[in-house]
Amino acid sequence: MKTEEISLKKHSSKLHTGFQSLWKDYVKYRYMYLLVIPGFLYFLVFKLIPMWGLLLAFKDYHPMLGFSGSQWVGLKHFTDMFSDGHFYLMLRNTLLINIFGLVFFFPLPIILAIMLNEVRHELFKRINQSLVYMPHFLSWVVIASITFFMLSVDIGLVNKLIRVLGLEPVSFLNESRFFWGMLTVQSIWKDAGWGTIIFLAAIAGVNPERYEAAVVDGANRFRQIWHVTLPAIRPTIVILLILRLGHMTDVNFEQVLLMMNPLVRDVADVFDTYVYNQGILRGMYSVGVTVGLFKGFVGLALVMISNYFVKRMGHEGIY
């Protein structure tokens, strides 16, 4: 009995000492903790508390009945979603748009960052960086307008050039076979330059002595890039790739909505436009939340699977 009392006293003493140490650390770093409060409140108000709304996916929600008054329907919305033939069309379109981006868009910021890093004239390098950054600050409305001005049958500059060559004009905006490629080209022109920022920062952190050692070994510029630069930024590439895979069920809603028309709906209808049409326009909020929950689950699964295989290959994952 005495042994248990002694053990309990020791345990309570350790807890008391731990709380004292924690309080001292809090007092010592109180201003740093104050800096954390705005970020903590942001995630609490806009990320954690809204998670309660995911229960709408399991309810037949009606605004007049409210959250608690709406009928609980369990997995009905999920069953309806998977049994709807339109679901697989949206899944195909969403995945293929993202695969196009993964194959053609993802490598370009890496290549562009390496090319910018190889520019030795500092003023010319800064000018080029500014030029490739600029499209990122244009809205998708402007990008869609430029696309229409370039590719439309009536006033498009591309079709005017085609007519000058004596060929028949091509309806780029109204043919399904051009839609995914057009979205990819838009994304590349708008955001490839902006994507170089992270890779340029990673390249800037490479130890210059590695390049000096490569020069001593007789490596030219291409060999230096292949054997020094790329291995040094590989962890950054891997992490961004994993995060990119986590968004395979997401597309740029504004871009797709602006470029969509009835003639290309079979290749343009994605989960985000479906949520907009069903959840916002038709007031079927539970359906919209169901699709969003499905997208989040798939994104989480892809991140965990890709992170597992990356770590099995000997690289560092995101956790």
N, C-alpha and C positions, 0 to 999 in steps of 0.2 A: 504494500500500500504506500509506504514511504517512497519507494522507488518511483511509483507512478506520479506521486505529488512532485517529486524533484524533477522528473522529466517534463511534467506540465509547466512547472515554474520556469524551467530552462527554455521551453518552447515559447511561452508568453514573453520572456525576456528578449528572445531573439526577434519576436514580432515587434516589440516596443522599440528595440534598437533599429530595426528595419524602417519603421515609420519615422523615427527621428532622422535617420539618414536621408530618407525620401523627402522629408520636409526641408531639411537643410539644402538639398539639391534644388528644390523648388524655389526657395528664397534666393539662392545664389544665382540661379538662371531665370529669375522671374520675368525679366524683360524679353528673353527669348521665347518663353511660354506665351507671353502676350502677343508676340508676332504670329504665333501659331493659331491663336483664337479665330481670326477671320477665315482662314482656310478650313479650320475645323467646323465652323458654323456653316460655311458654304456646302461642305459635303453632308453635314447633318440635315440642312434644310432642303437642299436640291437633289441629294442622292439617296440618303438613308430613309428619311421620313416618307418620300414618295414610294418606296418599296412596298409599303402597306397597300398601295393601289394595285399591286399584282393580283390581289384576291379577286379583282374584277374579272379575271380570266375564268374564274370558277363560279361566277354569278351571272344571271341574266339581268344586267344592270339597266335601270331606268332612272333618269334624273328625278322624276317626280316621286319615286319611292325612296330615293337616297341610297347610300351605300349599305346601310344595315337592313333596309326594308326590301332590297332586291332579292329575288329568289336564288337560292343556291342550286346550281345545276351540275356541279362536279366537272367531269371531263367532257361534257357535251360539246363545248366549243372546239376542243381539240379534235374530237371525233369528226365533227362536221368539216373541220379544216382539212384533215387528212383524207377524207372521203370525197372532197371536192376535186374534180379533175383539173380545175383552174389552178389549184395549189401547185401541182407539179410543173405547170407552165411557168408560174412565177419563180419556182425554185430553179428551173433550168435557166431562165433569163438572168436571175440574180447571180448565180454561180458563174455563168459564162461571161458576164460583164466583168466580174471580179477576176476571173482567170485571165481575160484579156489585159486587165490592168496589172496583174501580177507578172505576166510574161513580158509585156511591152513597156509598161510604165515603171515598175519597181527598179529595174537595173539602170534606167537612164540617169536618175540623180547621182548614182555612184560614178558612172562614166563622166558625167558633166562636172562633178566635183574634182575628179582626178585631172580632167582637162584644165579646169580653172587653176588648180594647184600648180600645174606645170607652166603656167604663164609667168614669165620672169619680169616683165615690165609692170610695175606696181600700179601705175595709173590706168593702163589698158586693162589690167585685171579687175580693178575696182569698177570701171565703166561696164565691163562685161557682166560682172556680178549684179550690178544695178539693173541692167537690161533684162537679165533672165529672172530677176525677182519681180519686176513690175507687173507681169500678167496676173500674179497671185492676188493683187489688190483690186482686180476687176471683178465685178459681181457676175454671177452666172447669167443674169439678164443681158448684160453687155456681151458676154461670150456667145450666147444664143443669137443675139442680133448680128454679131460679126459672122457667125456661121451661116445665117440666112442670107446675108449680103454676099457671101462668097459662093454659096452652093445652090441657091434657089434657081429654078428653071428660067424664070423671067428676067431677073436683074442680076443673077449671080455672076461674078467675074469669071469663075471657072467655066461655066457654061458658055459665056460669051467667047472665051478663048477656044472652046470646043467647036463653036459655030464657025469661028474664023478658020479653023483647020478643016472645015467642010464636013464635020461629023454631026451626028444627031445629039442633041442635049440629053444629059442624064439627070433623072430626078433623084438626086442624092438624098433629099430629105423625106421622100415618100416611099422609098424602097427598103424593105426589111433587111436586105443583105448588106446594106451600108451602115446600119444603125449602131451596132456594137463598135465597129471600127471608128465611127465618127465620135462616139463618146470617149473612146480611148485617146484619140488625137486631141480632143478638147482638153482632157485631163493632163495630157503631156504638156501641151502648150501653156496651160495655166499654172501648173504646180510642179513641174519637173525642176525648174530653177529654184523654187522655194525649198524643195526637198534636199537641195545640196547643202543647206546650212549645217545640218547635223554631221554630214560626212566630211565637210570642210573642217569642222571643229575636231573631228576624230583624226583627220590627217595632220592637223596642226599639232596634235599631241604626240606624233611619232618622233622618237629620239633621232636627231640628225646624225648621230654617230653610226646608226645603222646604214644610212645612205653612204657615209664616208667609207665604211667597211666594204660596202658593195662596190664602190668605185675602185677601191684598192684591189678587189677581186676581179676587176675588169668588166663589171656589169654596165651595160648601156642604160639609157633612160627607161626603155621598155622593160628590161630585166629588173631594174630597181622598183618599178611599179608592181611588177608581178610577184617579186620575192620579198619586198619590204612593205610597200604601201598597202596592198590588198590583205596580207596576213595581219598587219597591224590594226586595220579597221574591220576585220572579220567579226569580232564580238559585237560591234555596233550593227553590222549588216544582219547578223543572226537574230539579235533582239528585235530589230525593226521588222524582220520577216515574220517572226512569231506573232508580233502584235498585228501585223497586216493580215495574217491568216485568221486572227480573231474577228476580223471585220468582213469575212467572206460572205456573210448574209446581209451586209449593208451596202447600199449604193448612195451616191449623191442625189438625194430626193429632188432638190431644186433643179439640178441639171437634167435629170430624166423627165421631170414634169414639163419643163420648158421645151424639150426636144420631141416630146411625144405628140403624135397625132393619130387619128383613127386608122390610117393606112399602115402604121408600124406598131400597132398595139400588141400584136402577137409576139413581138420581140422586146417590147418596151415595158410591158406590165410586170412590175416587180413587187416585192413585199411592201416597200415604202409607199408606193402609189396605191396599193390595195388598202393599206391602213388609212391613207388619206381619204380614199373614196368611201370606205365602209365606216370607219370610225368618226371622221369629221363631217363629211357631206351627208351621210345617211344616219348619223347618230348612233351607230352600233359600236359603242365604246368597248364592250366586252370582247368583240371580235378583234378590234385593234390591239387591245392589251394581250390577247391570246397570241397573235402573230408576233408581237414584240417579245413576249416571254419565250416563244419558240426560237426566235433569232438570238436572244441572249444565251439560251441553253446551247445552241449549236456553236456560237462563238466561244463560249467557255470550253466546250469539249474540244474544239479545234486548237485552242491555245494549250490546253493540257496535253493533248496528244503530240502536237508539234514540239512542245517543250521537252516531253519525255524522249522523243527520238533524237532531238538535238543533243541532250545530255548523254544519251547512249553513244553518240558519235564522238564524244569527247569535248564538246563545246560547252560553254556556260549558258544556261538558260536564263529565264527571267525570275526563277525562284528555285 
